């Protein structure tokens, strides 16, 4: 049995990092590998939305010897709420969440998306719906707030276990797994990292 290391070539960033909480990347940048297996989508860096967990998850997936290519996309407009968010989701001041055509194209090239969002439950749901409305892709949702499949289905998001009513379906993509309890801006616990790795591995193998 051969011993050794597997080399991965990673095009790390389109541009340099930025300030506190953004050393991972500036908004609107993507790190890419040779082929398109898993893409991790992170919120825009800022005072509240720190990209820290995304870096940890990306590194952990690669460190486990996963034989798939893992890329990271930091959204250009990953803060705030989508324009179509319900009033119950909260009030937006100065920023609206959304994807541009380039980001939609980047995400849909991959087999699986890991969507990282924060600690406001209604915001998590609205952002997941906005991404999967435009991107036909299976997804793993990673967040701090407790969210379940019924919460997502009630807002028109297709999931692997609970489907919205046919006339209320608002997404092309489907949420296949949820890992909650990942604290925004902090290194995830080993248990949470293991949950993400397990979900990604199971879904990639099944596709």
LUMVEX-27230 format. One record per residue: residue number from 0; x, y, z of N, C-alpha, C, O in turn. Coordinates in Angstrom, 1 decimal, decimal comma. Each point is the difference from the previous one (the first is absolute). Layout:
PT NUM X Y Z X Y Z X Y Z X Y Z .
...
This chain:
PT 0 0,9 -1,2 0,0 -0,9 1,2 0,0 0,9 1,2 0,0 0,8 0,2 0,9 .
PT 1 -1,0 0,7 -1,8 0,9 1,2 -0,2 -0,3 1,0 1,2 -1,1 0,2 0,4 .
PT 2 2,2 0,5 0,0 -0,1 1,0 1,0 0,4 1,3 -0,6 0,8 0,1 -0,9 .
PT 3 -1,4 1,0 1,4 0,3 1,3 -0,6 -1,1 1,0 0,2 -0,9 -0,2 0,8 .
PT 4 1,0 1,3 -1,4 -0,9 1,1 0,1 -0,7 0,3 -1,4 0,6 -0,3 -1,0 .
PT 5 -1,8 0,7 1,1 -0,7 0,4 -1,3 0,1 1,6 -0,1 -0,3 0,7 0,9 .
PT 6 0,8 -0,3 -2,0 0,2 1,5 -0,2 -1,2 0,6 -0,7 -0,5 -0,5 -1,0 .
PT 7 0,0 1,6 1,6 -1,1 0,7 -0,6 0,5 1,4 -0,4 0,7 0,7 0,8 .
PT 8 -1,1 -0,3 -2,0 0,4 1,3 -0,4 -1,2 0,9 0,1 -1,1 -0,2 -0,5 .
PT 9 1,3 1,3 1,3 -1,2 0,9 0,3 0,3 1,4 -0,4 1,0 0,6 0,4 .
PT 10 -1,8 0,0 -1,2 0,1 1,4 -0,4 -0,7 0,8 1,1 -1,2 0,1 0,1 .
PT 11 2,0 0,4 0,9 -0,6 0,4 1,3 -0,9 1,2 -0,1 -1,1 -0,1 0,5 .
PT 12 1,4 1,1 -1,2 -0,8 1,2 0,0 0,1 0,8 -1,3 1,0 0,1 -0,6 .
PT 13 -2,1 0,6 0,3 0,1 1,0 -1,1 0,7 1,3 0,5 0,6 0,7 -0,8 .
PT 14 -0,7 -0,4 2,1 0,6 1,2 0,5 0,4 -0,2 1,5 -0,3 -1,0 0,6 .
PT 15 1,0 2,0 -0,1 0,5 -0,1 1,4 -1,1 0,0 1,0 -1,1 0,4 -0,2 .
PT 16 1,5 -0,8 1,4 -0,9 0,0 1,2 -0,3 1,4 0,4 0,6 0,9 -0,4 .
PT 17 -1,5 -0,8 1,4 -0,3 1,4 0,5 -0,2 -0,1 1,5 -0,7 -0,9 0,5 .
PT 18 1,3 1,8 0,2 -0,3 0,3 1,4 -0,5 -1,1 1,0 0,1 -1,2 -0,4 .
PT 19 -0,6 1,6 1,5 -0,4 -0,9 1,0 -1,2 -0,8 -0,5 -1,0 0,5 -0,5 .
PT 20 1,1 -1,8 0,8 -1,1 -0,9 -0,4 0,0 -0,3 -1,5 -0,8 -0,9 -0,4 .
PT 21 1,6 1,5 -0,4 0,0 -0,2 -1,4 1,3 -0,5 -0,6 0,3 0,1 -1,2 .
PT 22 0,6 -0,6 2,1 1,3 -0,5 -0,5 -0,2 -1,2 -1,0 0,9 -0,2 -0,8 .
PT 23 -2,0 -0,5 0,9 -0,3 -1,0 -0,9 -0,1 0,5 -1,4 0,6 -0,5 -0,9 .
PT 24 -1,4 1,6 0,7 -0,1 0,5 -1,4 -0,9 1,3 0,1 -0,7 0,2 0,9 .
PT 25 0,9 0,5 -2,0 -1,0 1,2 -0,2 -1,3 -0,6 -0,5 -0,1 -1,1 -0,4 .
PT 26 -0,9 2,0 0,5 -1,3 -0,4 -0,5 0,1 -0,2 -1,5 0,8 0,7 -0,7 .
PT 27 -1,6 -1,5 0,1 0,0 -0,2 -1,4 1,2 -0,8 -0,6 0,4 0,2 -1,1 .
PT 28 0,2 -1,0 2,0 1,2 -0,8 -0,5 -0,3 -1,5 0,1 -0,8 -0,4 0,9 .
PT 29 1,5 -0,4 -1,6 -0,2 -1,5 0,0 1,4 -0,6 0,0 0,9 0,4 -0,8 .
PT 30 -0,7 -1,5 1,6 1,1 -0,9 -0,2 -0,4 -1,2 -0,7 -1,1 -0,6 0,3 .
PT 31 1,9 0,2 -1,3 -0,5 -1,1 -0,8 1,1 -1,1 -0,1 1,2 0,3 0,1 .
PT 32 -1,7 -1,6 -0,2 0,9 -1,1 -0,3 -0,1 -0,4 -1,4 -0,7 0,7 -0,8 .
PT 33 1,3 -1,8 0,4 0,0 -0,5 -1,4 -1,3 -0,4 -0,5 -0,3 0,3 -1,2 .
PT 34 -0,5 -0,9 2,0 -1,4 -0,4 -0,5 -1,0 0,5 1,0 0,3 0,6 1,0 .
PT 35 -1,6 -0,8 -1,3 -1,0 0,6 0,7 -0,9 -1,0 0,8 -0,9 -0,6 -0,6 .
PT 36 1,3 0,3 1,8 -0,8 -0,9 0,8 -0,8 0,7 1,1 -1,2 -0,1 0,0 .
PT 37 1,9 0,7 0,9 -0,7 0,7 1,2 0,3 1,5 0,0 1,2 0,3 -0,1 .
PT 38 -2,2 0,5 0,2 0,3 1,4 0,2 -0,6 0,5 1,3 -1,2 -0,3 0,3 .
PT 39 2,0 1,0 0,5 -0,5 0,5 1,3 -0,3 1,5 -0,2 0,9 0,8 -0,3 .
PT 40 -2,1 -0,4 0,6 -0,4 1,4 -0,2 -0,1 0,7 1,3 -0,7 -0,4 0,9 .
PT 41 1,5 1,5 -0,8 0,0 0,7 1,3 -0,5 1,4 -0,2 -0,1 0,6 -1,1 .
PT 42 -0,4 0,0 2,2 -0,5 1,4 0,1 1,1 1,0 -0,3 1,2 -0,4 0,2 .
PT 43 -1,5 1,6 -0,5 1,0 1,0 -0,2 0,6 0,3 1,4 -0,7 0,1 1,0 .
PT 44 2,1 0,1 -1,0 0,6 0,4 1,3 -0,4 1,4 0,5 -0,2 0,9 -0,9 .
PT 45 0,2 -0,8 2,1 -0,3 1,3 0,6 0,0 -0,1 1,5 0,5 -1,0 0,6 .
PT 46 -1,0 2,0 0,1 0,0 0,0 1,5 -0,8 -1,1 0,6 0,4 -0,7 1,0 .
PT 47 -1,6 0,3 -1,6 -0,8 -1,0 0,5 0,1 -1,3 -0,8 0,0 -1,1 0,6 .
PT 48 0,3 1,1 -1,9 0,1 -1,2 -0,8 1,4 -0,3 -0,2 0,6 0,5 -1,0 .
PT 49 0,0 -1,3 1,9 1,4 -0,3 -0,2 0,1 -1,4 -0,7 -0,7 -0,9 0,3 .
PT 50 1,7 0,8 -1,2 0,0 -1,2 -0,9 0,8 -1,1 0,7 0,2 -1,1 -0,7 .
PT 51 0,1 1,2 2,0 0,8 -1,0 0,7 -0,4 -1,5 -0,2 0,8 -0,8 -0,3 .
PT 52 -2,1 0,5 0,6 -0,3 -1,5 -0,1 0,2 -0,5 -1,4 0,3 -1,2 -0,2 .
PT 53 -0,5 2,0 -0,8 0,2 -0,5 -1,4 1,4 -0,5 -0,3 0,1 -1,1 -0,6 .
PT 54 0,9 1,8 1,1 1,4 -0,4 -0,2 0,2 -1,3 0,8 0,7 -0,9 -0,6 .
PT 55 -1,2 0,8 1,8 0,2 -1,2 0,7 -0,6 -1,3 -0,6 0,6 -1,0 -0,1 .
PT 56 -1,8 1,2 -0,4 -0,7 -1,1 -0,7 0,7 -0,4 -1,3 0,2 -1,2 -0,2 .
PT 57 0,2 2,2 -0,6 0,8 -0,3 -1,2 1,2 -0,8 0,3 0,3 -1,0 -0,6 .
PT 58 0,5 1,5 1,6 1,3 -0,7 0,4 -0,3 -1,4 0,5 0,8 -0,9 -0,3 .
PT 59 -1,8 0,8 1,1 -0,3 -1,3 0,6 -0,4 -1,1 -1,1 0,5 -1,1 0,1 .
PT 60 -1,3 1,6 -1,1 -0,4 -1,0 -1,0 1,3 -0,4 -0,8 0,1 -1,2 -0,3 .
PT 61 0,8 2,1 0,0 1,2 -0,3 -0,7 0,9 -0,9 0,8 0,6 -0,9 -0,5 .
PT 62 -0,5 1,2 1,8 1,0 -0,7 0,9 -0,5 -1,4 0,3 0,9 -0,9 0,3 .
PT 63 -2,1 0,6 -0,5 -0,5 -1,4 0,2 0,3 -0,9 -1,1 -0,4 -1,2 0,0 .
PT 64 1,1 1,7 -1,0 0,3 -0,8 -1,2 -1,1 -0,3 -0,9 0,0 -1,0 -0,7 .
PT 65 -1,0 1,9 0,7 -1,2 -0,2 -0,8 0,5 0,1 -1,5 0,6 1,0 -0,4 .
PT 66 -0,9 -1,9 -0,4 0,4 0,0 -1,4 -0,9 0,8 -0,9 -0,3 -0,4 -1,1 .
PT 67 0,0 1,5 1,6 -0,8 0,9 -0,8 0,6 1,4 0,1 0,7 0,3 1,0 .
PT 68 -1,0 0,6 -1,9 0,5 1,3 0,0 -1,0 1,0 0,7 -1,2 0,0 -0,4 .
PT 69 1,7 0,7 1,3 -0,8 0,9 0,8 0,4 1,4 -0,3 1,1 0,4 0,2 .
PT 70 -2,1 0,5 -0,6 0,2 1,4 -0,3 -0,8 0,8 1,0 -0,9 -0,5 0,6 .
PT 71 1,3 1,8 -0,4 -0,7 0,9 0,9 -0,4 1,3 -0,8 0,8 0,6 -0,7 .
PT 72 -2,0 -0,2 0,9 -0,5 1,2 -0,6 -0,5 1,0 1,1 -0,9 -0,4 0,8 .
PT 73 1,4 1,6 -0,7 -0,4 1,0 0,9 -0,9 1,0 -0,8 0,5 0,6 -0,9 .
PT 74 -1,8 -0,6 1,2 -0,9 0,8 -0,8 0,3 1,5 0,1 0,5 0,6 1,0 .
PT 75 -0,8 0,1 -2,2 0,2 1,4 -0,1 -1,1 0,7 0,9 0,3 1,0 0,6 .
PT 76 -1,5 -1,5 -0,6 -1,1 0,6 0,8 -0,6 -1,1 0,9 -1,1 -0,4 -0,1 .
PT 77 1,9 0,0 1,1 -0,4 -1,1 0,9 -0,5 0,5 1,3 -0,4 -0,8 0,8 .
PT 78 0,3 2,1 -0,6 -0,6 0,5 1,2 -1,5 0,4 -0,2 -0,4 0,1 -1,1 .
PT 79 -0,2 0,2 2,2 -1,4 0,5 -0,1 -1,0 -1,1 -0,4 0,3 -1,2 0,2 .
PT 80 -1,4 1,6 -0,8 -1,1 -0,9 -0,4 -0,3 0,1 -1,5 0,2 1,1 -0,5 .
PT 81 -0,7 -2,1 -0,1 -0,5 0,1 -1,4 -1,2 1,0 -0,1 -0,7 0,2 1,0 .
PT 82 0,6 0,4 -2,1 -1,2 0,9 -0,3 -1,3 -0,6 0,3 -1,0 0,6 0,4 .
PT 83 0,9 -1,9 -0,7 -1,3 -0,7 0,1 -0,3 -0,6 1,4 -0,9 -0,8 0,2 .
PT 84 1,8 1,1 0,8 -0,2 -0,6 1,3 -1,3 0,6 0,6 -0,3 1,1 -0,2 .
PT 85 -0,3 -2,0 1,0 -1,2 0,4 0,7 0,3 1,1 1,1 1,1 0,1 0,4 .
PT 86 -2,1 0,7 0,0 0,1 1,0 1,0 0,5 -0,6 1,3 0,6 0,6 0,8 .
PT 87 -1,1 -1,9 -0,6 0,4 -0,7 1,3 1,5 -0,3 0,1 0,5 -0,2 1,1 .
PT 88 0,2 0,3 -2,2 1,4 -0,4 0,0 0,9 1,1 0,5 1,1 -0,2 0,3 .
PT 89 -1,7 1,4 -0,1 0,8 1,1 0,6 0,1 1,2 -1,0 -0,4 -0,1 -1,1 .
PT 90 1,0 1,1 1,7 0,1 1,3 -0,8 1,5 0,1 -0,5 0,9 -0,2 0,8 .
PT 91 -0,8 0,6 -2,1 1,3 0,1 -0,5 0,4 1,5 -0,1 -0,7 0,8 -0,5 .
PT 92 1,9 -0,5 1,0 0,6 1,3 -0,1 1,2 0,0 -0,8 1,1 -0,5 0,4 .
PT 93 -1,1 1,1 -1,6 1,2 0,3 -0,8 0,5 -1,2 -0,8 0,9 0,3 -0,9 .
PT 94 -1,3 -1,5 1,1 0,5 -1,1 -0,8 -1,1 -1,0 -0,3 -0,8 -0,3 0,8 .
PT 95 0,9 -0,2 -2,1 -1,0 -1,1 -0,4 0,8 -1,2 -0,5 1,0 0,2 -0,8 .
PT 96 -1,4 -1,3 1,2 0,7 -1,3 -0,4 -0,5 -0,3 -1,4 -1,1 0,2 -0,4 .
PT 97 2,0 -0,8 -0,4 -0,3 -0,4 -1,3 1,2 -0,6 -0,8 1,1 0,2 0,4 .
PT 98 -1,4 -0,9 -1,4 1,0 -0,6 -0,9 0,0 0,8 -1,3 -1,0 0,4 -0,6 .
PT 99 2,2 -0,3 0,0 0,1 0,6 -1,3 0,1 -1,2 -1,0 0,2 -1,2 0,4 .
PT 100 -0,3 1,5 -1,7 0,1 -1,1 -1,0 1,2 -0,8 0,0 0,0 -1,2 -0,2 .
PT 101 1,2 1,9 0,5 1,2 -0,7 0,1 0,0 -1,0 1,1 0,5 -1,2 -0,1 .
PT 102 -1,0 1,6 1,3 0,0 -0,9 1,1 -0,9 -1,2 -0,2 0,3 -1,2 0,4 .
PT 103 -1,5 1,4 -1,0 -0,9 -1,1 -0,4 0,7 -1,0 -0,9 -0,1 -1,2 0,2 .
PT 104 0,8 1,7 -1,2 0,8 -0,9 -0,9 1,0 -0,7 0,7 0,3 -1,2 -0,2 .
PT 105 0,4 1,8 1,2 1,1 -0,6 0,7 -0,6 -1,2 0,9 0,6 -1,1 0,0 .
PT 106 -1,7 1,4 0,7 -0,5 -1,0 0,9 -0,6 -1,2 -0,8 0,3 -1,2 0,4 .
PT 107 -1,0 1,4 -1,5 -0,6 -1,1 -0,7 0,9 -0,8 -0,8 -0,4 -1,1 -0,6 .
PT 108 1,7 1,4 0,6 1,0 -0,9 -0,6 0,3 -1,2 0,8 0,6 -1,0 -0,4 .
PT 109 -0,9 1,1 1,7 0,4 -1,0 1,0 -1,1 -1,1 0,2 -1,2 0,2 -0,4 .
PT 110 1,6 -1,3 1,0 -0,9 -1,1 0,3 -0,8 0,2 1,3 -1,1 -0,5 0,1 .
PT 111 1,7 1,3 0,8 -0,6 0,1 1,3 0,5 1,4 0,6 1,1 0,4 -0,2 .
PT 112 -2,1 0,3 0,9 0,3 1,3 0,6 -0,1 -0,2 1,5 -1,0 -0,6 0,5 .
PT 113 1,9 1,2 0,3 -0,1 0,1 1,4 -0,2 1,5 0,3 0,8 0,9 -0,3 .
PT 114 -2,0 -0,6 0,8 -0,4 1,4 0,2 0,1 0,4 1,4 -0,7 -0,5 0,9 .
PT 115 1,7 1,4 -0,6 0,2 0,5 1,4 -0,7 1,3 0,2 0,2 1,0 -0,7 .
PT 116 -1,1 -1,0 1,8 -0,7 1,2 0,4 0,1 0,2 1,5 0,6 -0,8 0,7 .
PT 117 -1,2 1,9 -0,2 0,3 0,4 1,4 -0,9 -0,5 1,0 -0,4 -1,2 0,1 .
PT 118 0,0 2,1 0,9 -0,7 -0,4 1,2 -1,4 0,6 0,1 -0,6 0,0 1,0 .
PT 119 0,1 0,6 -2,1 -1,4 0,5 0,0 -0,8 -1,0 -0,8 0,1 0,0 -1,3 .
PT 120 -1,0 -0,7 1,9 -0,7 -1,1 -0,6 -0,7 0,4 -1,3 0,1 -0,6 -1,0 .
PT 121 -0,9 1,7 1,1 -0,7 0,5 -1,2 0,9 0,4 -1,1 -0,4 -0,1 -1,2 .
PT 122 1,6 0,7 1,5 0,9 0,4 -1,0 0,6 -1,3 -0,7 0,2 0,0 -1,2 .
PT 123 0,1 -1,0 2,0 0,6 -1,2 -0,6 -1,0 -0,6 -1,0 0,4 -0,3 -1,1 .
PT 124 -1,6 0,2 1,5 -1,0 -0,6 -0,9 -0,2 0,9 -1,3 -0,1 -0,6 -1,1 .
PT 125 0,0 1,9 1,3 -0,1 0,9 -1,2 1,2 -0,1 -0,9 -0,2 0,0 -1,3 .
PT 126 1,4 -0,1 1,8 1,2 -0,1 -0,8 0,1 -1,3 -0,8 0,3 -0,1 -1,1 .
PT 127 -0,7 -1,0 1,8 0,1 -1,3 -0,6 -1,0 0,0 -1,2 0,3 -0,5 -1,0 .
PT 128 -1,5 1,0 1,3 -1,1 0,0 -1,1 0,5 0,9 -1,2 -0,2 -0,4 -1,1 .
PT 129 0,9 1,5 1,4 0,4 0,9 -1,1 1,1 -0,7 -0,8 0,0 0,1 -1,3 .
PT 130 0,9 -0,8 1,9 1,1 -0,7 -0,8 -0,6 -1,2 -0,8 0,3 -0,1 -1,2 .
PT 131 -1,1 -0,7 1,9 -0,6 -1,2 -0,7 -1,1 0,3 -1,0 -0,3 -0,8 -0,8 .
PT 132 -0,2 2,0 0,9 -1,0 0,5 -1,0 0,7 0,1 -1,4 -0,6 -0,2 -1,0 .
PT 133 1,9 0,6 1,1 0,7 0,3 -1,3 1,0 -1,2 -0,3 0,4 0,0 -1,2 .
PT 134 -0,1 -0,9 2,1 1,0 -1,0 -0,3 -0,6 -1,4 0,2 -0,4 -0,3 1,1 .
PT 135 0,3 -0,5 -2,1 -0,5 -1,3 0,1 1,2 -1,0 0,4 0,7 -0,5 -0,8 .
PT 136 -0,6 0,3 2,1 1,1 -0,7 0,6 -0,4 -0,6 1,3 -0,7 0,7 0,8 .
PT 137 1,1 -1,9 -0,4 -0,2 -0,5 1,3 0,9 0,8 1,0 1,1 0,4 -0,3 .
PT 138 -1,6 -0,1 1,5 0,7 0,8 1,0 0,0 -0,5 1,4 -1,0 -0,7 0,4 .
PT 139 2,1 1,0 0,3 0,1 -0,2 1,4 0,0 1,4 0,7 0,8 0,8 -0,4 .
PT 140 -1,8 -0,6 1,3 -0,1 1,3 0,7 0,8 -0,1 1,3 -0,2 -0,9 0,8 .
PT 141 1,1 1,9 -0,6 0,8 0,1 1,2 -0,3 1,3 0,7 0,2 1,0 -0,6 .
PT 142 -0,7 -1,0 1,8 -0,3 1,2 0,7 0,1 -0,1 1,5 0,2 -1,1 0,5 .
PT 143 -0,4 2,2 0,2 0,1 0,0 1,5 -1,4 -0,2 0,5 -0,2 -0,7 1,0 .
PT 144 -0,8 1,4 -1,6 -1,4 -0,1 0,5 -0,6 -1,4 -0,2 0,3 -0,6 -1,0 .
PT 145 -1,1 0,1 1,9 -0,7 -1,3 -0,2 -1,1 0,2 -1,1 -0,9 0,7 0,1 .
PT 146 1,1 -1,5 -1,2 -0,9 0,0 -1,1 -0,3 -1,5 -0,4 1,0 -0,8 0,0 .
PT 147 -2,2 0,5 -0,4 -0,3 -1,4 -0,4 -0,6 0,0 -1,4 -0,3 1,1 -0,6 .
PT 148 0,0 -2,3 0,1 -0,5 -0,1 -1,4 -1,4 0,6 -0,1 -0,3 0,5 -1,1 .
PT 149 -0,5 -0,6 2,1 -1,3 0,5 0,0 0,0 1,5 -0,1 -0,8 0,6 -0,7 .
PT 150 1,7 0,1 1,4 0,2 1,4 -0,1 0,2 0,5 -1,4 -0,5 0,9 -0,5 .
PT 151 1,4 -1,7 -0,2 0,4 0,4 -1,4 -1,2 -0,3 -0,9 -0,3 0,9 -0,9 .
PT 152 -0,4 -2,0 1,0 -1,1 -0,4 -0,9 -1,1 1,0 0,2 -0,7 0,3 -1,0 .
PT 153 0,4 0,2 2,1 -1,0 1,0 0,2 0,2 1,3 -0,8 -0,9 0,7 -0,3 .
PT 154 2,2 -0,4 0,0 0,3 1,2 -0,8 0,3 -0,4 -1,4 0,6 0,8 -0,8 .
PT 155 -1,1 -1,9 0,3 0,1 -0,4 -1,4 1,3 -0,6 -0,4 0,2 -0,1 -1,2 .
PT 156 0,6 -0,3 2,1 1,3 -0,6 -0,3 -0,1 -1,5 -0,1 -0,5 -0,7 0,9 .
PT 157 0,9 0,1 -2,0 0,0 -1,5 -0,1 1,1 -0,6 0,9 1,1 0,5 0,0 .
PT 158 -1,5 -1,6 0,7 1,0 -0,7 0,8 -0,1 -1,5 -0,3 -1,0 -0,4 -0,6 .
PT 159 1,9 -0,3 1,1 0,1 -1,4 -0,2 -1,1 -0,8 0,8 -0,4 -1,1 -0,4 .
PT 160 -0,1 1,7 1,4 -0,9 -0,7 0,9 -1,4 0,6 0,1 -1,0 -0,7 0,3 .
PT 161 0,9 2,0 -0,5 -1,3 0,7 0,0 -0,1 0,9 -1,2 0,9 0,8 -0,3 .
PT 162 -2,0 -1,0 -0,4 -0,2 0,8 -1,3 -1,1 1,1 0,3 -1,0 -0,3 0,6 .
PT 163 1,2 1,5 -1,2 -1,1 1,0 0,1 -1,1 -0,4 -0,9 0,2 -0,9 -0,9 .
PT 164 -1,4 1,4 1,1 -1,1 -0,2 -1,0 0,5 0,3 -1,4 0,7 1,0 -0,2 .
PT 165 -1,2 -1,7 -0,8 0,5 0,2 -1,3 -0,1 1,4 -0,5 0,9 0,5 -0,6 .
PT 166 -2,0 0,2 0,9 -0,2 1,3 -0,5 0,8 1,1 0,8 0,0 1,1 -0,4 .
PT 167 0,6 -1,6 1,5 0,7 0,9 0,9 1,5 -0,2 -0,2 0,8 0,7 0,7 .
PT 168 -0,3 -1,6 -1,5 1,4 -0,3 -0,2 0,7 1,2 -0,6 -0,5 0,5 -1,1 .
PT 169 1,6 0,0 1,7 0,6 1,2 -0,5 1,5 -0,3 -0,4 0,7 1,0 -0,3 .
PT 170 -0,2 -2,2 0,4 1,4 -0,3 -0,3 0,2 -1,0 -1,0 -0,8 -0,9 -0,2 .
PT 171 1,9 1,0 -0,6 0,4 -1,0 -0,9 0,9 -1,0 0,7 -0,1 -1,2 -0,2 .
PT 172 0,9 1,7 1,2 0,9 -0,9 0,7 -0,7 -0,6 1,2 -1,1 0,4 0,4 .
PT 173 1,8 -1,3 0,3 -0,6 -0,8 1,1 1,0 -0,1 1,1 1,1 -0,3 -0,1 .
PT 174 -1,6 0,6 1,3 0,8 -0,2 1,2 0,0 -1,5 0,4 -1,1 -0,6 0,3 .
PT 175 2,3 0,0 -0,3 0,1 -1,4 0,3 0,4 -0,3 1,5 -0,3 -1,0 0,5 .
PT 176 0,9 2,0 0,1 0,5 -0,2 1,4 0,1 1,4 0,7 0,2 1,0 -0,7 .
PT 177 -0,3 -1,0 2,0 0,1 1,2 0,8 1,0 -0,3 1,2 -0,2 -1,0 0,7 .
PT 178 1,1 1,9 -0,5 0,9 -0,1 1,1 -0,1 1,3 0,7 0,6 1,0 -0,4 .
PT 179 -1,3 -0,9 1,5 -0,2 1,2 0,8 1,0 0,0 1,2 0,6 -1,1 0,3 .
PT 180 -0,6 2,2 0,4 0,9 0,0 1,2 1,4 0,4 -0,3 0,9 -0,2 0,8 .
PT 181 -0,6 0,6 -2,1 1,4 0,5 -0,4 0,0 1,5 0,3 -0,6 0,8 -0,7 .
PT 182 1,4 -0,4 1,7 0,0 1,4 0,5 0,6 0,9 -1,0 1,1 -0,3 -0,5 .
PT 183 -1,8 1,3 0,1 0,6 1,0 -1,0 1,2 0,7 0,6 0,1 0,4 1,1 .
PT 184 1,0 -0,4 -2,0 1,2 0,7 0,4 0,9 -0,8 0,9 1,0 0,6 0,4 .
PT 185 -1,3 -1,9 -0,1 0,9 -0,8 0,8 0,3 -1,3 -0,6 -0,7 -0,4 -0,9 .
PT 186 1,8 -0,2 1,3 0,4 -1,3 -0,5 -1,1 -1,1 0,4 -0,3 0,0 1,2 .
PT 187 -0,2 -0,7 -2,1 -1,0 -1,0 0,4 0,6 -1,1 0,8 1,2 -0,3 -0,1 .
PT 188 -2,0 -0,4 0,9 0,5 -1,1 0,8 0,3 -1,2 -0,9 -0,5 0,0 -1,1 .
PT 189 1,2 -0,9 1,7 0,3 -1,3 -0,8 -1,3 -0,7 -0,4 -0,1 -0,6 -1,1 .
PT 190 -0,8 0,6 2,0 -1,3 -0,7 -0,2 -0,7 0,6 -1,2 -0,6 -0,7 -0,8 .
PT 191 0,6 2,1 0,7 -0,7 0,6 -1,0 0,7 -0,1 -1,4 -0,6 -0,2 -1,0 .
PT 192 1,9 0,2 1,1 0,8 -0,2 -1,2 -0,3 -1,4 -0,6 -0,1 -0,2 -1,2 .
PT 193 0,0 -0,8 2,2 -0,2 -1,4 -0,4 -1,4 -0,1 -0,7 -0,2 -0,8 -0,9 .
PT 194 -0,8 1,5 1,5 -1,3 0,0 -0,6 0,0 0,5 -1,5 -0,7 -0,6 -0,8 .
PT 195 1,4 1,7 0,6 0,1 0,6 -1,3 0,7 -1,0 -1,0 -0,5 -0,2 -1,1 .
PT 196 1,6 -0,3 1,6 0,7 -1,0 -0,9 -0,8 -1,2 -0,3 0,0 -0,4 -1,2 .
PT 197 -0,7 -0,1 2,2 -0,9 -1,2 -0,3 -1,1 0,3 -1,0 -0,2 -0,8 -0,9 .
PT 198 -0,4 2,0 1,1 -1,1 0,4 -1,0 0,5 0,1 -1,4 -0,6 -0,5 -0,9 .
PT 199 1,8 1,2 0,8 0,6 0,2 -1,3 0,4 -1,3 -0,7 -0,3 -0,3 -1,1 .
PT 200 0,9 -0,6 1,9 0,5 -1,3 -0,6 -1,2 -0,8 -0,4 0,0 -0,6 -1,1 .
PT 201 -1,0 0,5 1,9 -1,2 -0,8 -0,3 -0,7 0,5 -1,3 -0,4 -0,8 -0,8 .
PT 202 0,3 2,1 0,7 -0,7 0,6 -1,2 0,8 -0,2 -1,3 -0,5 -0,3 -1,0 .
PT 203 1,8 0,6 1,1 0,9 -0,2 -1,2 0,0 -1,4 -0,5 0,0 -0,2 -1,2 .
PT 204 0,1 -0,8 2,2 0,0 -1,4 -0,4 -1,3 -0,4 -0,7 0,0 -0,8 -0,9 .
PT 205 -1,1 1,4 1,3 -1,3 -0,4 -0,5 -0,3 0,7 -1,4 -1,0 -0,4 -0,6 .
PT 206 1,8 1,4 0,3 -0,3 0,7 -1,3 0,9 -0,6 -1,1 -0,1 0,5 -1,2 .
